[in-house]
């Protein structure tokens, strides 16, 4: 089993800090089921400071296959 996590706080334009600031949070777990083959389940949230841009929330399942 493995656990992942990430937090980002980006501000692309320092002149207007509130216009385009983004906060991203990601966390998940991975399970190695056979010699380098993994299943990853994670959740990602992207929050925009600009109220005209909708926030994004994602849940995904990914499989890595090693051959």
PDB file of N, H, CA, C and O in Angstrom:
ATOM      1  N   UNK A   1       0.837  -1.189   0.000  1.00  0.00           N
ATOM      2  CA  UNK A   1       0.000   0.000   0.000  1.00  0.00           C
ATOM      3  C   UNK A   1       0.872   1.239   0.000  1.00  0.00           C
ATOM      4  O   UNK A   1       1.946   1.243   0.602  1.00  0.00           O
ATOM      5  N   UNK A   2       0.430   2.275  -0.658  1.00  0.00           N
ATOM      6  H   UNK A   2      -0.442   2.272  -1.147  1.00  0.00           H
ATOM      7  CA  UNK A   2       1.115   3.568  -0.686  1.00  0.00           C
ATOM      8  C   UNK A   2       0.073   4.669  -0.537  1.00  0.00           C
ATOM      9  O   UNK A   2      -1.086   4.512  -0.921  1.00  0.00           O
ATOM     10  N   UNK A   3       0.513   5.778   0.028  1.00  0.00           N
ATOM     11  H   UNK A   3       1.454   5.906   0.341  1.00  0.00           H
ATOM     12  CA  UNK A   3      -0.356   6.947   0.197  1.00  0.00           C
ATOM     13  C   UNK A   3       0.309   8.127  -0.502  1.00  0.00           C
ATOM     14  O   UNK A   3       1.517   8.321  -0.369  1.00  0.00           O
ATOM     15  N   UNK A   4      -0.471   8.922  -1.250  1.00  0.00           N
ATOM     16  H   UNK A   4      -1.452   8.764  -1.357  1.00  0.00           H
ATOM     17  CA  UNK A   4       0.067  10.114  -1.901  1.00  0.00           C
ATOM     18  C   UNK A   4      -0.719  11.337  -1.444  1.00  0.00           C
ATOM     19  O   UNK A   4      -1.877  11.236  -1.040  1.00  0.00           O
ATOM     20  N   UNK A   5      -0.075  12.474  -1.517  1.00  0.00           N
ATOM     21  H   UNK A   5       0.866  12.556  -1.845  1.00  0.00           H
ATOM     22  CA  UNK A   5      -0.742  13.732  -1.195  1.00  0.00           C
ATOM     23  C   UNK A   5       0.015  14.892  -1.817  1.00  0.00           C
ATOM     24  O   UNK A   5       1.227  14.823  -2.025  1.00  0.00           O
ATOM     25  N   UNK A   6      -0.718  15.961  -2.110  1.00  0.00           N
ATOM     26  H   UNK A   6      -1.702  16.018  -1.940  1.00  0.00           H
ATOM     27  CA  UNK A   6      -0.097  17.132  -2.733  1.00  0.00           C
ATOM     28  C   UNK A   6      -0.971  18.348  -2.459  1.00  0.00           C
ATOM     29  O   UNK A   6      -2.199  18.261  -2.438  1.00  0.00           O
ATOM     30  N   UNK A   7      -0.310  19.487  -2.250  1.00  0.00           N
ATOM     31  H   UNK A   7       0.688  19.558  -2.267  1.00  0.00           H
ATOM     32  CA  UNK A   7      -1.023  20.755  -2.085  1.00  0.00           C
ATOM     33  C   UNK A   7      -0.257  21.821  -2.858  1.00  0.00           C
ATOM     34  O   UNK A   7       0.949  21.977  -2.670  1.00  0.00           O
ATOM     35  N   UNK A   8      -0.951  22.556  -3.728  1.00  0.00           N
ATOM     36  H   UNK A   8      -1.931  22.429  -3.881  1.00  0.00           H
ATOM     37  CA  UNK A   8      -0.347  23.647  -4.495  1.00  0.00           C
ATOM     38  C   UNK A   8      -1.154  24.914  -4.265  1.00  0.00           C
ATOM     39  O   UNK A   8      -2.377  24.874  -4.138  1.00  0.00           O
ATOM     40  N   UNK A   9      -0.455  26.036  -4.213  1.00  0.00           N
ATOM     41  H   UNK A   9       0.539  26.069  -4.316  1.00  0.00           H
ATOM     42  CA  UNK A   9      -1.094  27.350  -4.111  1.00  0.00           C
ATOM     43  C   UNK A   9      -0.399  28.236  -5.135  1.00  0.00           C
ATOM     44  O   UNK A   9       0.691  28.747  -4.879  1.00  0.00           O
ATOM     45  N   UNK A  10      -1.037  28.422  -6.312  1.00  0.00           N
ATOM     46  H   UNK A  10      -1.923  28.006  -6.519  1.00  0.00           H
ATOM     47  CA  UNK A  10      -0.437  29.158  -7.422  1.00  0.00           C
ATOM     48  C   UNK A  10      -1.063  30.533  -7.575  1.00  0.00           C
ATOM     49  O   UNK A  10      -2.269  30.718  -7.409  1.00  0.00           O
ATOM     50  N   UNK A  11      -0.214  31.479  -7.892  1.00  0.00           N
ATOM     51  H   UNK A  11       0.766  31.329  -8.026  1.00  0.00           H
ATOM     52  CA  UNK A  11      -0.664  32.825  -8.256  1.00  0.00           C
ATOM     53  C   UNK A  11       0.142  33.233  -9.481  1.00  0.00           C
ATOM     54  O   UNK A  11       1.302  33.626  -9.362  1.00  0.00           O
ATOM     55  N   UNK A  12      -0.474  33.142 -10.667  1.00  0.00           N
ATOM     56  H   UNK A  12      -1.417  32.823 -10.764  1.00  0.00           H
ATOM     57  CA  UNK A  12       0.230  33.395 -11.925  1.00  0.00           C
ATOM     58  C   UNK A  12       0.558  34.861 -12.144  1.00  0.00           C
ATOM     59  O   UNK A  12       1.547  35.185 -12.801  1.00  0.00           O
ATOM     60  N   UNK A  13      -0.266  35.752 -11.600  1.00  0.00           N
ATOM     61  H   UNK A  13      -1.070  35.489 -11.066  1.00  0.00           H
ATOM     62  CA  UNK A  13      -0.101  37.177 -11.839  1.00  0.00           C
ATOM     63  C   UNK A  13       0.062  37.896 -10.503  1.00  0.00           C
ATOM     64  O   UNK A  13      -0.919  38.096  -9.787  1.00  0.00           O
ATOM     65  N   UNK A  14       1.272  38.281 -10.163  1.00  0.00           N
ATOM     66  H   UNK A  14       2.069  38.119 -10.744  1.00  0.00           H
ATOM     67  CA  UNK A  14       1.543  38.944  -8.882  1.00  0.00           C
ATOM     68  C   UNK A  14       0.969  40.357  -8.820  1.00  0.00           C
ATOM     69  O   UNK A  14       0.806  40.908  -7.731  1.00  0.00           O
ATOM     70  N   UNK A  15       0.659  40.953  -9.981  1.00  0.00           N
ATOM     71  H   UNK A  15       0.791  40.505 -10.866  1.00  0.00           H
ATOM     72  CA  UNK A  15       0.103  42.310 -10.011  1.00  0.00           C
ATOM     73  C   UNK A  15      -1.315  42.345  -9.440  1.00  0.00           C
ATOM     74  O   UNK A  15      -1.701  43.311  -8.780  1.00  0.00           O
ATOM     75  N   UNK A  16      -2.078  41.299  -9.695  1.00  0.00           N
ATOM     76  H   UNK A  16      -1.764  40.515 -10.230  1.00  0.00           H
ATOM     77  CA  UNK A  16      -3.456  41.201  -9.196  1.00  0.00           C
ATOM     78  C   UNK A  16      -3.609  39.838  -8.523  1.00  0.00           C
ATOM     79  O   UNK A  16      -4.092  38.898  -9.153  1.00  0.00           O
ATOM     80  N   UNK A  17      -3.212  39.711  -7.265  1.00  0.00           N
ATOM     81  H   UNK A  17      -2.819  40.475  -6.753  1.00  0.00           H
ATOM     82  CA  UNK A  17      -3.138  38.397  -6.619  1.00  0.00           C
ATOM     83  C   UNK A  17      -4.468  37.675  -6.465  1.00  0.00           C
ATOM     84  O   UNK A  17      -4.480  36.449  -6.351  1.00  0.00           O
ATOM     85  N   UNK A  18      -5.571  38.378  -6.458  1.00  0.00           N
ATOM     86  H   UNK A  18      -5.561  39.374  -6.551  1.00  0.00           H
ATOM     87  CA  UNK A  18      -6.852  37.713  -6.272  1.00  0.00           C
ATOM     88  C   UNK A  18      -7.508  37.252  -7.568  1.00  0.00           C
ATOM     89  O   UNK A  18      -8.479  36.496  -7.530  1.00  0.00           O
ATOM     90  N   UNK A  19      -6.996  37.692  -8.712  1.00  0.00           N
ATOM     91  H   UNK A  19      -6.208  38.306  -8.743  1.00  0.00           H
ATOM     92  CA  UNK A  19      -7.702  37.424  -9.967  1.00  0.00           C
ATOM     93  C   UNK A  19      -7.541  35.989 -10.462  1.00  0.00           C
ATOM     94  O   UNK A  19      -8.487  35.424 -11.010  1.00  0.00           O
ATOM     95  N   UNK A  20      -6.385  35.397 -10.285  1.00  0.00           N
ATOM     96  H   UNK A  20      -5.616  35.856  -9.839  1.00  0.00           H
ATOM     97  CA  UNK A  20      -6.143  34.095 -10.906  1.00  0.00           C
ATOM     98  C   UNK A  20      -5.499  33.084  -9.961  1.00  0.00           C
ATOM     99  O   UNK A  20      -4.862  32.136 -10.421  1.00  0.00           O
ATOM    100  N   UNK A  21      -5.649  33.261  -8.687  1.00  0.00           N
ATOM    101  H   UNK A  21      -6.166  34.031  -8.313  1.00  0.00           H
ATOM    102  CA  UNK A  21      -5.042  32.357  -7.713  1.00  0.00           C
ATOM    103  C   UNK A  21      -5.786  31.016  -7.729  1.00  0.00           C
ATOM    104  O   UNK A  21      -7.014  30.970  -7.799  1.00  0.00           O
ATOM    105  N   UNK A  22      -5.012  29.927  -7.663  1.00  0.00           N
ATOM    106  H   UNK A  22      -4.014  29.964  -7.606  1.00  0.00           H
ATOM    107  CA  UNK A  22      -5.575  28.586  -7.664  1.00  0.00           C
ATOM    108  C   UNK A  22      -4.995  27.781  -6.513  1.00  0.00           C
ATOM    109  O   UNK A  22      -3.804  27.872  -6.215  1.00  0.00           O
ATOM    110  N   UNK A  23      -5.839  26.999  -5.878  1.00  0.00           N
ATOM    111  H   UNK A  23      -6.806  26.925  -6.121  1.00  0.00           H
ATOM    112  CA  UNK A  23      -5.392  26.076  -4.830  1.00  0.00           C
ATOM    113  C   UNK A  23      -5.802  24.669  -5.227  1.00  0.00           C
ATOM    114  O   UNK A  23      -6.975  24.398  -5.483  1.00  0.00           O
ATOM    115  N   UNK A  24      -4.817  23.776  -5.276  1.00  0.00           N
ATOM    116  H   UNK A  24      -3.864  23.996  -5.069  1.00  0.00           H
ATOM    117  CA  UNK A  24      -5.063  22.387  -5.679  1.00  0.00           C
ATOM    118  C   UNK A  24      -4.695  21.464  -4.514  1.00  0.00           C
ATOM    119  O   UNK A  24      -3.625  21.588  -3.919  1.00  0.00           O
ATOM    120  N   UNK A  25      -5.598  20.546  -4.208  1.00  0.00           N
ATOM    121  H   UNK A  25      -6.468  20.446  -4.691  1.00  0.00           H
ATOM    122  CA  UNK A  25      -5.367  19.529  -3.186  1.00  0.00           C
ATOM    123  C   UNK A  25      -5.618  18.172  -3.819  1.00  0.00           C
ATOM    124  O   UNK A  25      -6.627  17.965  -4.493  1.00  0.00           O
ATOM    125  N   UNK A  26      -4.688  17.248  -3.594  1.00  0.00           N
ATOM    126  H   UNK A  26      -3.868  17.416  -3.047  1.00  0.00           H
ATOM    127  CA  UNK A  26      -4.810  15.911  -4.159  1.00  0.00           C
ATOM    128  C   UNK A  26      -4.388  14.905  -3.104  1.00  0.00           C
ATOM    129  O   UNK A  26      -3.381  15.102  -2.425  1.00  0.00           O
ATOM    130  N   UNK A  27      -5.147  13.831  -2.962  1.00  0.00           N
ATOM    131  H   UNK A  27      -5.965  13.671  -3.514  1.00  0.00           H
ATOM    132  CA  UNK A  27      -4.743  12.744  -2.073  1.00  0.00           C
ATOM    133  C   UNK A  27      -5.296  11.431  -2.611  1.00  0.00           C
ATOM    134  O   UNK A  27      -6.309  11.402  -3.311  1.00  0.00           O
ATOM    135  N   UNK A  28      -4.603  10.341  -2.266  1.00  0.00           N
ATOM    136  H   UNK A  28      -3.781  10.365  -1.698  1.00  0.00           H
ATOM    137  CA  UNK A  28      -5.047   9.044  -2.760  1.00  0.00           C
ATOM    138  C   UNK A  28      -4.268   7.900  -2.153  1.00  0.00           C
ATOM    139  O   UNK A  28      -3.336   8.100  -1.374  1.00  0.00           O
ATOM    140  N   UNK A  29      -4.667   6.693  -2.526  1.00  0.00           N
ATOM    141  H   UNK A  29      -5.424   6.530  -3.159  1.00  0.00           H
ATOM    142  CA  UNK A  29      -3.991   5.482  -2.087  1.00  0.00           C
ATOM    143  C   UNK A  29      -3.736   4.599  -3.305  1.00  0.00           C
ATOM    144  O   UNK A  29      -4.506   4.592  -4.266  1.00  0.00           O
ATOM    145  N   UNK A  30      -2.640   3.860  -3.238  1.00  0.00           N
ATOM    146  H   UNK A  30      -2.014   3.866  -2.458  1.00  0.00           H
ATOM    147  CA  UNK A  30      -2.281   2.933  -4.308  1.00  0.00           C
ATOM    148  C   UNK A  30      -2.023   1.560  -3.699  1.00  0.00           C
ATOM    149  O   UNK A  30      -1.549   1.437  -2.570  1.00  0.00           O
ATOM    150  N   UNK A  31      -2.344   0.552  -4.467  1.00  0.00           N
ATOM    151  H   UNK A  31      -2.729   0.652  -5.384  1.00  0.00           H
ATOM    152  CA  UNK A  31      -2.126  -0.826  -4.043  1.00  0.00           C
ATOM    153  C   UNK A  31      -1.339  -1.550  -5.131  1.00  0.00           C
ATOM    154  O   UNK A  31      -1.739  -1.567  -6.295  1.00  0.00           O
ATOM    155  N   UNK A  32      -0.214  -2.147  -4.738  1.00  0.00           N
ATOM    156  H   UNK A  32       0.112  -2.133  -3.792  1.00  0.00           H
ATOM    157  CA  UNK A  32       0.578  -2.946  -5.683  1.00  0.00           C
ATOM    158  C   UNK A  32       0.052  -4.373  -5.628  1.00  0.00           C
ATOM    159  O   UNK A  32       0.211  -5.064  -4.622  1.00  0.00           O
ATOM    160  N   UNK A  33      -0.576  -4.810  -6.715  1.00  0.00           N
ATOM    161  H   UNK A  33      -0.705  -4.249  -7.533  1.00  0.00           H
ATOM    162  CA  UNK A  33      -1.192  -6.133  -6.687  1.00  0.00           C
ATOM    163  C   UNK A  33      -0.318  -7.225  -7.285  1.00  0.00           C
ATOM    164  O   UNK A  33      -0.568  -8.408  -7.054  1.00  0.00           O
ATOM    165  N   UNK A  34       0.726  -6.841  -8.069  1.00  0.00           N
ATOM    166  H   UNK A  34       0.929  -5.880  -8.256  1.00  0.00           H
ATOM    167  CA  UNK A  34       1.640  -7.863  -8.591  1.00  0.00           C
ATOM    168  C   UNK A  34       2.867  -7.208  -9.206  1.00  0.00           C
ATOM    169  O   UNK A  34       2.755  -6.605 -10.273  1.00  0.00           O
ATOM    170  N   UNK A  35       4.014  -7.301  -8.586  1.00  0.00           N
ATOM    171  H   UNK A  35       4.105  -7.791  -7.719  1.00  0.00           H
ATOM    172  CA  UNK A  35       5.334  -6.924  -9.125  1.00  0.00           C
ATOM    173  C   UNK A  35       5.341  -5.669  -9.996  1.00  0.00           C
ATOM    174  O   UNK A  35       5.621  -5.755 -11.191  1.00  0.00           O
ATOM    175  N   UNK A  36       5.043  -4.531  -9.430  1.00  0.00           N
ATOM    176  H   UNK A  36       4.816  -4.462  -8.458  1.00  0.00           H
ATOM    177  CA  UNK A  36       5.094  -3.277 -10.163  1.00  0.00           C
ATOM    178  C   UNK A  36       3.797  -2.865 -10.829  1.00  0.00           C
ATOM    179  O   UNK A  36       3.743  -1.826 -11.487  1.00  0.00           O
ATOM    180  N   UNK A  37       2.756  -3.658 -10.671  1.00  0.00           N
ATOM    181  H   UNK A  37       2.799  -4.502 -10.137  1.00  0.00           H
ATOM    182  CA  UNK A  37       1.435  -3.315 -11.189  1.00  0.00           C
ATOM    183  C   UNK A  37       0.616  -2.702 -10.057  1.00  0.00           C
ATOM    184  O   UNK A  37       0.480  -3.294  -8.986  1.00  0.00           O
ATOM    185  N   UNK A  38       0.073  -1.515 -10.301  1.00  0.00           N
ATOM    186  H   UNK A  38       0.183  -1.034 -11.171  1.00  0.00           H
ATOM    187  CA  UNK A  38      -0.609  -0.760  -9.257  1.00  0.00           C
ATOM    188  C   UNK A  38      -2.014  -0.350  -9.682  1.00  0.00           C
ATOM    189  O   UNK A  38      -2.309  -0.184 -10.866  1.00  0.00           O
ATOM    190  N   UNK A  39      -2.866  -0.195  -8.679  1.00  0.00           N
ATOM    191  H   UNK A  39      -2.627  -0.330  -7.717  1.00  0.00           H
ATOM    192  CA  UNK A  39      -4.153   0.466  -8.835  1.00  0.00           C
ATOM    193  C   UNK A  39      -4.119   1.677  -7.917  1.00  0.00           C
ATOM    194  O   UNK A  39      -3.821   1.552  -6.729  1.00  0.00           O
ATOM    195  N   UNK A  40      -4.424   2.851  -8.464  1.00  0.00           N
ATOM    196  H   UNK A  40      -4.667   2.953  -9.429  1.00  0.00           H
ATOM    197  CA  UNK A  40      -4.405   4.105  -7.715  1.00  0.00           C
ATOM    198  C   UNK A  40      -5.808   4.695  -7.712  1.00  0.00           C
ATOM    199  O   UNK A  40      -6.445   4.818  -8.758  1.00  0.00           O
ATOM    200  N   UNK A  41      -6.278   5.058  -6.526  1.00  0.00           N
ATOM    201  H   UNK A  41      -5.760   4.959  -5.677  1.00  0.00           H
ATOM    202  CA  UNK A  41      -7.560   5.742  -6.369  1.00  0.00           C
ATOM    203  C   UNK A  41      -7.246   7.089  -5.744  1.00  0.00           C
ATOM    204  O   UNK A  41      -6.630   7.149  -4.680  1.00  0.00           O
ATOM    205  N   UNK A  42      -7.668   8.184  -6.401  1.00  0.00           N
ATOM    206  H   UNK A  42      -8.169   8.135  -7.265  1.00  0.00           H
ATOM    207  CA  UNK A  42      -7.352   9.500  -5.844  1.00  0.00           C
ATOM    208  C   UNK A  42      -8.478  10.499  -6.068  1.00  0.00           C
ATOM    209  O   UNK A  42      -9.362  10.311  -6.904  1.00  0.00           O
ATOM    210  N   UNK A  43      -8.404  11.567  -5.284  1.00  0.00           N
ATOM    211  H   UNK A  43      -7.686  11.720  -4.605  1.00  0.00           H
ATOM    212  CA  UNK A  43      -9.363  12.671  -5.347  1.00  0.00           C
ATOM    213  C   UNK A  43      -8.567  13.962  -5.498  1.00  0.00           C
ATOM    214  O   UNK A  43      -7.568  14.170  -4.809  1.00  0.00           O
ATOM    215  N   UNK A  44      -9.018  14.830  -6.407  1.00  0.00           N
ATOM    216  H   UNK A  44      -9.829  14.662  -6.967  1.00  0.00           H
ATOM    217  CA  UNK A  44      -8.351  16.103  -6.658  1.00  0.00           C
ATOM    218  C   UNK A  44      -9.375  17.236  -6.637  1.00  0.00           C
ATOM    219  O   UNK A  44     -10.456  17.131  -7.217  1.00  0.00           O
ATOM    220  N   UNK A  45      -9.010  18.317  -5.957  1.00  0.00           N
ATOM    221  H   UNK A  45      -8.132  18.403  -5.486  1.00  0.00           H
ATOM    222  CA  UNK A  45      -9.867  19.498  -5.879  1.00  0.00           C
ATOM    223  C   UNK A  45      -9.061  20.706  -6.332  1.00  0.00           C
ATOM    224  O   UNK A  45      -7.951  20.931  -5.850  1.00  0.00           O
ATOM    225  N   UNK A  46      -9.618  21.489  -7.260  1.00  0.00           N
ATOM    226  H   UNK A  46     -10.520  21.306  -7.651  1.00  0.00           H
ATOM    227  CA  UNK A  46      -8.969  22.708  -7.744  1.00  0.00           C
ATOM    228  C   UNK A  46      -9.920  23.868  -7.490  1.00  0.00           C
ATOM    229  O   UNK A  46     -11.000  23.937  -8.077  1.00  0.00           O
ATOM    230  N   UNK A  47      -9.514  24.773  -6.615  1.00  0.00           N
ATOM    231  H   UNK A  47      -8.637  24.717  -6.138  1.00  0.00           H
ATOM    232  CA  UNK A  47     -10.330  25.926  -6.243  1.00  0.00           C
ATOM    233  C   UNK A  47      -9.771  27.179  -6.892  1.00  0.00           C
ATOM    234  O   UNK A  47      -8.586  27.482  -6.754  1.00  0.00           O
ATOM    235  N   UNK A  48     -10.627  27.911  -7.602  1.00  0.00           N
ATOM    236  H   UNK A  48     -11.589  27.666  -7.715  1.00  0.00           H
ATOM    237  CA  UNK A  48     -10.247  29.159  -8.252  1.00  0.00           C
ATOM    238  C   UNK A  48     -10.713  30.318  -7.383  1.00  0.00           C
ATOM    239  O   UNK A  48     -11.827  30.298  -6.862  1.00  0.00           O
ATOM    240  N   UNK A  49      -9.865  31.323  -7.228  1.00  0.00           N
ATOM    241  H   UNK A  49      -8.959  31.339  -7.652  1.00  0.00           H
ATOM    242  CA  UNK A  49     -10.239  32.516  -6.473  1.00  0.00           C
ATOM    243  C   UNK A  49     -11.242  33.353  -7.245  1.00  0.00           C
ATOM    244  O   UNK A  49     -12.106  34.003  -6.656  1.00  0.00           O
ATOM    245  N   UNK A  50     -11.123  33.332  -8.569  1.00  0.00           N
ATOM    246  H   UNK A  50     -10.421  32.804  -9.047  1.00  0.00           H
ATOM    247  CA  UNK A  50     -12.043  34.063  -9.445  1.00  0.00           C
ATOM    248  C   UNK A  50     -13.395  33.349  -9.436  1.00  0.00           C
ATOM    249  O   UNK A  50     -13.488  32.190  -9.840  1.00  0.00           O
ATOM    250  N   UNK A  51     -14.420  34.022  -8.986  1.00  0.00           N
ATOM    251  H   UNK A  51     -14.345  34.964  -8.657  1.00  0.00           H
ATOM    252  CA  UNK A  51     -15.749  33.417  -8.864  1.00  0.00           C
ATOM    253  C   UNK A  51     -16.400  33.139 -10.221  1.00  0.00           C
ATOM    254  O   UNK A  51     -17.402  32.427 -10.281  1.00  0.00           O
ATOM    255  N   UNK A  52     -15.851  33.686 -11.309  1.00  0.00           N
ATOM    256  H   UNK A  52     -15.037  34.264 -11.260  1.00  0.00           H
ATOM    257  CA  UNK A  52     -16.368  33.420 -12.652  1.00  0.00           C
ATOM    258  C   UNK A  52     -15.908  32.073 -13.194  1.00  0.00           C
ATOM    259  O   UNK A  52     -16.457  31.576 -14.177  1.00  0.00           O
ATOM    260  N   UNK A  53     -14.907  31.485 -12.560  1.00  0.00           N
ATOM    261  H   UNK A  53     -14.461  31.889 -11.761  1.00  0.00           H
ATOM    262  CA  UNK A  53     -14.393  30.181 -12.981  1.00  0.00           C
ATOM    263  C   UNK A  53     -14.873  29.149 -11.965  1.00  0.00           C
ATOM    264  O   UNK A  53     -14.578  29.284 -10.778  1.00  0.00           O
ATOM    265  N   UNK A  54     -15.599  28.130 -12.394  1.00  0.00           N
ATOM    266  H   UNK A  54     -15.838  28.020 -13.358  1.00  0.00           H
ATOM    267  CA  UNK A  54     -16.094  27.134 -11.436  1.00  0.00           C
ATOM    268  C   UNK A  54     -14.967  26.267 -10.868  1.00  0.00           C
ATOM    269  O   UNK A  54     -13.992  25.965 -11.556  1.00  0.00           O
ATOM    270  N   UNK A  55     -15.121  25.880  -9.618  1.00  0.00           N
ATOM    271  H   UNK A  55     -15.913  26.126  -9.060  1.00  0.00           H
ATOM    272  CA  UNK A  55     -14.161  24.975  -8.997  1.00  0.00           C
ATOM    273  C   UNK A  55     -14.290  23.594  -9.630  1.00  0.00           C
ATOM    274  O   UNK A  55     -15.341  23.234 -10.162  1.00  0.00           O
ATOM    275  N   UNK A  56     -13.205  22.829  -9.563  1.00  0.00           N
ATOM    276  H   UNK A  56     -12.352  23.122  -9.131  1.00  0.00           H
ATOM    277  CA  UNK A  56     -13.173  21.510 -10.178  1.00  0.00           C
ATOM    278  C   UNK A  56     -12.912  20.456  -9.106  1.00  0.00           C
ATOM    279  O   UNK A  56     -12.056  20.640  -8.240  1.00  0.00           O
ATOM    280  N   UNK A  57     -13.650  19.359  -9.169  1.00  0.00           N
ATOM    281  H   UNK A  57     -14.345  19.210  -9.873  1.00  0.00           H
ATOM    282  CA  UNK A  57     -13.454  18.229  -8.270  1.00  0.00           C
ATOM    283  C   UNK A  57     -13.425  16.966  -9.110  1.00  0.00           C
ATOM    284  O   UNK A  57     -14.298  16.742  -9.948  1.00  0.00           O
ATOM    285  N   UNK A  58     -12.396  16.132  -8.873  1.00  0.00           N
ATOM    286  H   UNK A  58     -11.687  16.314  -8.192  1.00  0.00           H
ATOM    287  CA  UNK A  58     -12.251  14.910  -9.672  1.00  0.00           C
ATOM    288  C   UNK A  58     -11.967  13.722  -8.758  1.00  0.00           C
ATOM    289  O   UNK A  58     -11.229  13.828  -7.778  1.00  0.00           O
ATOM    290  N   UNK A  59     -12.563  12.609  -9.103  1.00  0.00           N
ATOM    291  H   UNK A  59     -13.162  12.523  -9.899  1.00  0.00           H
ATOM    292  CA  UNK A  59     -12.277  11.325  -8.488  1.00  0.00           C
ATOM    293  C   UNK A  59     -11.850  10.415  -9.627  1.00  0.00           C
ATOM    294  O   UNK A  59     -12.533  10.345 -10.649  1.00  0.00           O
ATOM    295  N   UNK A  60     -10.727   9.714  -9.470  1.00  0.00           N
ATOM    296  H   UNK A  60     -10.172   9.771  -8.640  1.00  0.00           H
ATOM    297  CA  UNK A  60     -10.299   8.855 -10.569  1.00  0.00           C
ATOM    298  C   UNK A  60      -9.637   7.583 -10.055  1.00  0.00           C
ATOM    299  O   UNK A  60      -9.099   7.528  -8.949  1.00  0.00           O
ATOM    300  N   UNK A  61      -9.701   6.567 -10.904  1.00  0.00           N
ATOM    301  H   UNK A  61     -10.138   6.611 -11.802  1.00  0.00           H
ATOM    302  CA  UNK A  61      -9.048   5.289 -10.654  1.00  0.00           C
ATOM    303  C   UNK A  61      -8.104   5.067 -11.824  1.00  0.00           C
ATOM    304  O   UNK A  61      -8.506   5.160 -12.984  1.00  0.00           O
ATOM    305  N   UNK A  62      -6.847   4.773 -11.515  1.00  0.00           N
ATOM    306  H   UNK A  62      -6.520   4.697 -10.573  1.00  0.00           H
ATOM    307  CA  UNK A  62      -5.823   4.576 -12.532  1.00  0.00           C
ATOM    308  C   UNK A  62      -5.119   3.245 -12.286  1.00  0.00           C
ATOM    309  O   UNK A  62      -4.898   2.858 -11.139  1.00  0.00           O
ATOM    310  N   UNK A  63      -4.771   2.552 -13.357  1.00  0.00           N
ATOM    311  H   UNK A  63      -4.950   2.867 -14.289  1.00  0.00           H
ATOM    312  CA  UNK A  63      -4.025   1.316 -13.204  1.00  0.00           C
ATOM    313  C   UNK A  63      -2.718   1.419 -13.996  1.00  0.00           C
ATOM    314  O   UNK A  63      -2.709   1.802 -15.165  1.00  0.00           O
ATOM    315  N   UNK A  64      -1.628   1.071 -13.332  1.00  0.00           N
ATOM    316  H   UNK A  64      -1.635   0.760 -12.381  1.00  0.00           H
ATOM    317  CA  UNK A  64      -0.315   1.005 -13.985  1.00  0.00           C
ATOM    318  C   UNK A  64       0.020  -0.457 -14.211  1.00  0.00           C
ATOM    319  O   UNK A  64      -0.023  -1.263 -13.282  1.00  0.00           O
ATOM    320  N   UNK A  65       0.354  -0.796 -15.449  1.00  0.00           N
ATOM    321  H   UNK A  65       0.388  -0.142 -16.204  1.00  0.00           H
ATOM    322  CA  UNK A  65       0.700  -2.174 -15.784  1.00  0.00           C
ATOM    323  C   UNK A  65       2.148  -2.208 -16.227  1.00  0.00           C
ATOM    324  O   UNK A  65       2.552  -1.472 -17.127  1.00  0.00           O
ATOM    325  N   UNK A  66       2.923  -3.064 -15.590  1.00  0.00           N
ATOM    326  H   UNK A  66       2.594  -3.662 -14.858  1.00  0.00           H
ATOM    327  CA  UNK A  66       4.348  -3.240 -15.938  1.00  0.00           C
ATOM    328  C   UNK A  66       4.514  -4.567 -16.658  1.00  0.00           C
ATOM    329  O   UNK A  66       4.070  -5.611 -16.180  1.00  0.00           O
ATOM    330  N   UNK A  67       5.164  -4.509 -17.821  1.00  0.00           N
ATOM    331  H   UNK A  67       5.524  -3.661 -18.209  1.00  0.00           H
ATOM    332  CA  UNK A  67       5.410  -5.748 -18.559  1.00  0.00           C
ATOM    333  C   UNK A  67       6.796  -5.766 -19.139  1.00  0.00           C
ATOM    334  O   UNK A  67       7.179  -6.735 -19.794  1.00  0.00           O
TER     335      UNK A  67
END
